[in-house]
Every structure is written in structure tokens, then in C-alpha cells.
Amino acid sequence: MRLPGLAAVGLILFAIGLSGCDPAEDRGGSGTLTYWASNQSASLDRDREILTPPLAEFTRRTGIEVELEVIPWSDLLNRILAAASSGQGPDVLNIGNTWSASLQASGALLPFDEPALAKVGGRDRFLPSTLTSTGAAGQPPAAVPLYGLAYGLYYSRKRFAEAGISAPPGTWAEFLDTARKLTEPAKDRWGLGIMGSSYTSNAHLAFIFGRQHGATLFEGNRSTVDSPQLAAGIGQYLDLVAGAKVVNPGNAEYQNDTQPLKDFATGRTAMVMLQSHATMGLRANGMADQDYGVAPIPVPDPLPPGGKRITSHVAGINLGVFADTDNTEGALKFVEFMTSPDTQRTVNAALGSLPVATAAYDDPRFQGPVPRTFREVLAGTAETMPMIPQEAQFETLVGTAVKDLLTKVAGGGTVAVADIRAELVAVDERMRGGG
């Protein structure tokens, strides 16, 4: 979906964002960089509109041209893996930060050792939590943070006011009570919307709820996915459809955030658990910023034994340099530019994501209640997905298992704890190379 007139807005915002920049230029560069950017907005065209002004500014400063390709998420990982095996890839690329350790193990990315980190601003440039999702512990980062994201509970102020609800829920029990009050199946109005067919969303929420119940997913690199704690977390998620019945069963077929955003913006659902860049999708669906609020995803109170107050994983996009680039210095200049506070202010404001450069938060666009909530979640109650080579496999297998279970309960079937454990046993076997 192309949004009319936003290209001009992007150019204006970028000019404003750079108005305080140091005018010094480094035009000692030469050649061309190829940049693979992941799709972050409502369309590939919109991403190109947002990124074109900063890329042009980078060229003006350095003399280095940038060839941009925006790649859909459905294709990105396969494209990266194919490039790694062939040696024919871009110079710089976006990766989902949860893939960092997997791609690190493949050797596809240039390590950011201390000299390389110094060239892109050093560790102190970045929000500390975002550095935890850049690769395996004890190794140089495989990439550096680019866009920060976190999960939150969006709630409709109108639907809450209609039901006489004055504040968002803070505990899981309060959340269920609130969701039930906001659910009217006969009127096709529901307490919560989900993306039941998205394996990535399912994996993220299984991780969050599992950690709230005390699940430990790996011992070193050995999968321990089959645990009563993770089963309890997944059961909590399935119960939204099967037991509490606060989610429309049709949501089990939603593959991305397009339909949940529309349902929320039109009042069909009163709450939705999405990442911070959903704010742009809500605006695109005609919802004004003042029409909704955001709170952390609720946690059980009291927490189960061993449970953690986790309300998100450390979500976001990292920026890596392809190991086979023939222009390492130019690539590092580009990474330094894209993570600089000025570029961070402008690009993240346009995308609806969070800056990873701490200094960028002085911008008023990141000081309102919604971005402030997301920043607090990202900095304080978010936990990093396992930074191990099998992480991408974990997301795929667990997320798909949850998708299958959701499909079953949405169709009226029954899923017991034993059924969840059976799915997790199968995941464990595959993670350990047994099938």
C-alpha cells in the first residue's frame, strides 16, 4: 500500500533532523555500496521513500553511492543464506536481531570487534539492552543495532470508555477480566486480536509467556524446549481462544499485522499485542494517536516459581556488514552514519521504531507516552531471545507448533497440556538432530 504525499514528508523530516548536524564531510570514499534493507513500513515503496533522503545525504558527505534494495521479510533470510553460501551478497544488510547468532555461526557477517565498533561510534552509542541481541556471548557482535522494537499491549480508549474501564490491565488476571468485558461475539466485537498464523509472532509470545512461567529453553546449545513451564506459557496463549474466548477464532488465520491493525482501528477488537512500529500502521488505518494507549503486556501476579517479569523480547533490526564485501571501510562509514543520533532520530520517527542511539531520545518525537512506554519496556522488561546458532530453527519450529495448536482450538478442538508437551517433544527431537 503506497501512502500518498509521504515521500515529501520524509524529505522534510530528514532535513529537519539534519538541521543541527556537524557540516563536516568525509568525501574520501569512493565506489558503490549495495544495501539490503528489510521491509519496515506499509510497503516496499514506502521504505524506499523513507530511506532515499538519508542515503543521498550519505553520498553527499562521503562520495560513496548506495544501491538500495528493500526485501520482504518472507524472502530475507533465504536471500541472506543464499548469499552466504555463494559469496555473492550485498555490502551492508539488515537482519532480524534474533538471527544474529545463527548468521554469526554461518560466517556470513563481518565481526564487530573493538576496532570495528570504535569506527561506528563505540558501545556507548547504543541503548545497552539492544547490544544483547547482536550475537553469541563471548564473541564480537555479528552486527550492531539499527532499529529498536518491543512488544506492548495497545488498547482502544474508546472501547475502554464504553465499557467503563479507566486504566489498562497490569496483571494477567486483570487482563482476562478486561478482555471478557470487551468481548461481545454476537456483535463481532472482541477483547483481543492476534496473528495466529504468524510463526514469528507465535514464537515471540511463546517465549514471553514461557519466561513469565520460568521456562528455560536451552542449556548451552542443547534444546530444553520440552518443559512444563513453556507448555504453561503456550497454554496461557491458547486459552485466549479456547477457554477465555476473548479472541475471534478467525484470527488463527491471520498471517501478518494487516488485519489485526484494521480490526483494532475499526473497533472490532479492543486490544492487540504488537510491536512498537504498529503505530504507523494504525495511522495508516485512520486512527489518531490519541485514540489509543500502550501498556506493557501483563504478567501473572504472583509470578509462578522461577517466573520472570518479562513483557517483550529485545526486538529490533540489526545492521551487518557482509563478510565478503570488497569495501569494508565504506561499509563501516555507512553503518556509522545510519546509527548516528541524527539519522536515528529521523529514520526511526518515520518508521515508528525506536532509536538505538541513546542520544536520539532527546527528540520530542520520542518523549510522548507511547514511545516512552516502549523505551521503558525495551530497556527494562525485555529479554533477549536465545543467542545461539539454532535460534532461527527454534523460532520456526516453536512458532509453527503454536500455529497448529491454535488452528485446532479455533476449529473447536481440544488441546490438553499433554498435547502441547507432545509438540514440544517433537521440537526438541528436531532441535537435537533427531528428525
ChimeraX attribute file (.defattr): number of C-alpha atoms within 10 A of each C-alpha:
attribute: neighborCount
match mode: 1-to-1
recipient: residues
	/A:1	10
	/A:2	15
	/A:3	11
	/A:4	9
	/A:5	8
	/A:6	14
	/A:7	20
	/A:8	12
	/A:9	14
	/A:10	22
	/A:11	18
	/A:12	13
	/A:13	19
	/A:14	24
	/A:15	15
	/A:16	13
	/A:17	19
	/A:18	17
	/A:19	11
	/A:20	9
	/A:21	11
	/A:22	8
	/A:23	9
	/A:24	7
	/A:25	11
	/A:26	14
	/A:27	13
	/A:28	10
	/A:29	16
	/A:30	13
	/A:31	10
	/A:32	16
	/A:33	21
	/A:34	17
	/A:35	24
	/A:36	23
	/A:37	23
	/A:38	22
	/A:39	20
	/A:40	19
	/A:41	21
	/A:42	17
	/A:43	15
	/A:44	18
	/A:45	16
	/A:46	23
	/A:47	23
	/A:48	18
	/A:49	18
	/A:50	24
	/A:51	21
	/A:52	18
	/A:53	19
	/A:54	21
	/A:55	21
	/A:56	15
	/A:57	16
	/A:58	22
	/A:59	19
	/A:60	14
	/A:61	17
	/A:62	18
	/A:63	19
	/A:64	23
	/A:65	18
	/A:66	20
	/A:67	13
	/A:68	18
	/A:69	17
	/A:70	21
	/A:71	18
	/A:72	14
	/A:73	15
	/A:74	10
	/A:75	10
	/A:76	20
	/A:77	17
	/A:78	11
	/A:79	14
	/A:80	22
	/A:81	15
	/A:82	14
	/A:83	16
	/A:84	20
	/A:85	12
	/A:86	10
	/A:87	14
	/A:88	13
	/A:89	22
	/A:90	22
	/A:91	26
	/A:92	28
	/A:93	25
	/A:94	24
	/A:95	25
	/A:96	20
	/A:97	31
	/A:98	25
	/A:99	26
	/A:100	29
	/A:101	25
	/A:102	21
	/A:103	26
	/A:104	23
	/A:105	15
	/A:106	12
	/A:107	15
	/A:108	23
	/A:109	25
	/A:110	20
	/A:111	21
	/A:112	21
	/A:113	12
	/A:114	12
	/A:115	9
	/A:116	17
	/A:117	21
	/A:118	14
	/A:119	14
	/A:120	20
	/A:121	16
	/A:122	13
	/A:123	14
	/A:124	12
	/A:125	18
	/A:126	22
	/A:127	19
	/A:128	14
	/A:129	19
	/A:130	28
	/A:131	19
	/A:132	19
	/A:133	30
	/A:134	28
	/A:135	27
	/A:136	19
	/A:137	12
	/A:138	6
	/A:139	13
	/A:140	17
	/A:141	26
	/A:142	29
	/A:143	30
	/A:144	31
	/A:145	29
	/A:146	28
	/A:147	28
	/A:148	27
	/A:149	27
	/A:150	26
	/A:151	27
	/A:152	25
	/A:153	21
	/A:154	25
	/A:155	24
	/A:156	23
	/A:157	19
	/A:158	14
	/A:159	21
	/A:160	19
	/A:161	11
	/A:162	11
	/A:163	12
	/A:164	10
	/A:165	15
	/A:166	10
	/A:167	13
	/A:168	22
	/A:169	21
	/A:170	15
	/A:171	17
	/A:172	17
	/A:173	14
	/A:174	16
	/A:175	20
	/A:176	19
	/A:177	15
	/A:178	22
	/A:179	22
	/A:180	18
	/A:181	16
	/A:182	23
	/A:183	22
	/A:184	14
	/A:185	13
	/A:186	7
	/A:187	8
	/A:188	11
	/A:189	20
	/A:190	25
	/A:191	29
	/A:192	31
	/A:193	28
	/A:194	30
	/A:195	24
	/A:196	27
	/A:197	21
	/A:198	20
	/A:199	22
	/A:200	21
	/A:201	23
	/A:202	25
	/A:203	22
	/A:204	20
	/A:205	22
	/A:206	25
	/A:207	29
	/A:208	28
	/A:209	30
	/A:210	28
	/A:211	25
	/A:212	25
	/A:213	27
	/A:214	22
	/A:215	25
	/A:216	18
	/A:217	22
	/A:218	15
	/A:219	9
	/A:220	10
	/A:221	15
	/A:222	13
	/A:223	18
	/A:224	20
	/A:225	26
	/A:226	22
	/A:227	18
	/A:228	18
	/A:229	23
	/A:230	27
	/A:231	26
	/A:232	21
	/A:233	22
	/A:234	27
	/A:235	22
	/A:236	19
	/A:237	20
	/A:238	25
	/A:239	17
	/A:240	22
	/A:241	23
	/A:242	22
	/A:243	14
	/A:244	15
	/A:245	20
	/A:246	26
	/A:247	28
	/A:248	21
	/A:249	21
	/A:250	15
	/A:251	20
	/A:252	24
	/A:253	16
	/A:254	16
	/A:255	17
	/A:256	16
	/A:257	19
	/A:258	15
	/A:259	15
	/A:260	24
	/A:261	26
	/A:262	18
	/A:263	20
	/A:264	26
	/A:265	23
	/A:266	15
	/A:267	16
	/A:268	23
	/A:269	29
	/A:270	26
	/A:271	33
	/A:272	24
	/A:273	22
	/A:274	24
	/A:275	22
	/A:276	26
	/A:277	24
	/A:278	23
	/A:279	23
	/A:280	19
	/A:281	19
	/A:282	21
	/A:283	13
	/A:284	17
	/A:285	16
	/A:286	11
	/A:287	19
	/A:288	12
	/A:289	12
	/A:290	9
	/A:291	13
	/A:292	21
	/A:293	18
	/A:294	24
	/A:295	21
	/A:296	23
	/A:297	26
	/A:298	22
	/A:299	24
	/A:300	18
	/A:301	12
	/A:302	9
	/A:303	15
	/A:304	14
	/A:305	10
	/A:306	12
	/A:307	18
	/A:308	20
	/A:309	21
	/A:310	22
	/A:311	27
	/A:312	29
	/A:313	24
	/A:314	26
	/A:315	25
	/A:316	24
	/A:317	27
	/A:318	26
	/A:319	27
	/A:320	30
	/A:321	26
	/A:322	28
	/A:323	18
	/A:324	19
	/A:325	20
	/A:326	12
	/A:327	17
	/A:328	18
	/A:329	13
	/A:330	23
	/A:331	24
	/A:332	20
	/A:333	17
	/A:334	25
	/A:335	24
	/A:336	19
	/A:337	20
	/A:338	21
	/A:339	25
	/A:340	22
	/A:341	24
	/A:342	22
	/A:343	23
	/A:344	25
	/A:345	28
	/A:346	25
	/A:347	26
	/A:348	21
	/A:349	21
	/A:350	21
	/A:351	22
	/A:352	23
	/A:353	29
	/A:354	27
	/A:355	30
	/A:356	31
	/A:357	26
	/A:358	15
	/A:359	17
	/A:360	23
	/A:361	19
	/A:362	11
	/A:363	14
	/A:364	9
	/A:365	15
	/A:366	22
	/A:367	13
	/A:368	9
	/A:369	12
	/A:370	19
	/A:371	21
	/A:372	16
	/A:373	20
	/A:374	28
	/A:375	24
	/A:376	13
	/A:377	24
	/A:378	28
	/A:379	16
	/A:380	15
	/A:381	20
	/A:382	23
	/A:383	24
	/A:384	19
	/A:385	23
	/A:386	24
	/A:387	23
	/A:388	23
	/A:389	19
	/A:390	20
	/A:391	21
	/A:392	20
	/A:393	15
	/A:394	22
	/A:395	22
	/A:396	16
	/A:397	22
	/A:398	25
	/A:399	24
	/A:400	21
	/A:401	20
	/A:402	27
	/A:403	23
	/A:404	17
	/A:405	23
	/A:406	28
	/A:407	21
	/A:408	17
	/A:409	18
	/A:410	22
	/A:411	13
	/A:412	12
	/A:413	12
	/A:414	12
	/A:415	16
	/A:416	11
	/A:417	12
	/A:418	11
	/A:419	13
	/A:420	22
	/A:421	19
	/A:422	14
	/A:423	20
	/A:424	23
	/A:425	16
	/A:426	18
	/A:427	25
	/A:428	23
	/A:429	15
	/A:430	15
	/A:431	20
	/A:432	14
	/A:433	8
	/A:434	9
	/A:435	9
